[in-house]
Each structure stands twice: as structure tokens, then as C-alpha cells.
Amino acid sequence: MAAYAYNGKSIIIAGSVVIPVHAKLWKHYTQPSDRWFGILVSDDPRVDLRPLQESDELTLRLSDGNEGSFTVDWASANPAAGPLRIKGLRQPPF
């Protein structure tokens, strides 16, 4: 049976920038398999997430090593403080 959610430690990879985060990810079983969503919160509230806006590709690596590409809803984000609402681009990493 496929997993429909993940809640745990992860890292954001944007070029040479690596930021530890806590990820709450989900997909709905009635949605296509490549549609997933989530919320990312930096482990360190002092970390400025604005440099992520400059990256062409953002990757989320879960604690088991699986990775997924995503976009951020910057319109609803406060990149200086988070959390970030994300949308997966391809198959979910969980």
C-alpha cells in the first residue's frame, strides 16, 4: 500500500544551499500520483529562506534519502520566517 503522507525531518537543496526543515507532506488518494503538497518549516527560525526564491529548481530530500522536486507558493509565504507552502512537481518522495 502506498503512503499518502510524510511528517518528519528533511532538507531543502537549492544549488549549493542546504537547509534543514521539518516537512508535513501529503497526497490525496483520489488525485493523480504526481500531485502532492506540503508545508516546510525551517529547523532554525533565524534562517532566511529568501535565497530559495532565486533557485530554478528546489529539491526536498527526506530522511530516507528519497527526493522530490517542488515549487513554493511565494505569494502566501513570509520567506524571512516561513512556513513555506509547497507543491510537488513529479512523483512524491514518500
C-alpha positions in Angstrom: 0.0 0.0 0.0 1.3 3.4 -1.0 2.0 6.1 1.7 -0.2 9.2 1.5 1.6 11.4 4.0 5.0 12.2 5.5 5.8 14.1 8.6 9.4 14.4 9.6 12.9 15.8 9.1 14.0 16.7 5.6 16.4 19.1 3.8 15.8 21.6 1.1 18.5 21.6 -1.6 18.8 24.7 -3.9 22.0 24.6 -5.8 24.7 24.7 -3.1 22.3 25.8 -0.4 21.1 23.1 2.0 18.5 24.0 4.7 17.2 21.5 7.3 13.4 21.6 7.7 10.5 19.8 9.1 8.2 18.6 6.4 4.5 17.8 6.5 3.6 16.3 3.1 0.5 14.7 1.8 -1.3 13.5 -1.3 -4.9 12.5 -1.7 -5.5 9.0 -2.9 -8.1 10.2 -5.5 -5.6 12.6 -7.1 -3.1 11.7 -9.8 0.0 10.1 -8.5 2.2 13.1 -9.3 0.1 15.6 -7.2 1.4 16.2 -3.7 1.6 19.1 -1.4 3.2 20.2 1.9 4.4 22.7 4.4 8.0 23.2 5.3 9.3 24.9 8.5 12.9 25.7 9.0 14.6 23.9 11.9 16.2 27.2 12.8 13.8 30.2 12.8 16.7 32.5 12.2 17.4 31.0 8.7 16.4 33.4 5.9 14.6 31.4 3.2 14.7 34.2 0.6 17.7 32.8 -1.3 15.4 29.9 -2.3 13.5 32.3 -4.5 16.5 32.7 -6.7 16.8 29.0 -7.4 15.4 27.5 -10.7 15.0 24.0 -9.1 14.2 23.1 -5.5 14.6 19.6 -4.2 13.3 18.1 -0.9 15.3 15.2 0.5 13.6 13.1 3.1 15.3 11.3 6.0 15.3 8.0 4.0 17.2 9.7 1.1 14.2 9.9 -1.3 13.9 13.2 -3.2 11.2 15.2 -4.9 11.2 18.5 -6.8 8.8 21.2 -5.7 7.7 24.8 -6.1 6.9 27.3 -3.4 3.8 29.4 -3.2 5.8 32.6 -2.6 2.6 34.8 -2.7 1.5 33.3 0.6 4.9 32.9 2.1 7.0 35.0 4.5 10.4 33.8 3.4 12.1 35.5 6.3 10.1 33.4 8.8 8.3 30.6 7.0 6.4 28.3 6.8 6.6 27.5 3.1 3.6 26.0 1.3 4.8 23.8 -1.5 3.5 21.8 -4.4 5.3 18.7 -5.8 6.3 18.7 -9.5 6.7 15.0 -10.1 6.2 11.7 -8.2 6.2 12.2 -4.4 9.3 11.2 -2.5 7.2 9.3 0.1 
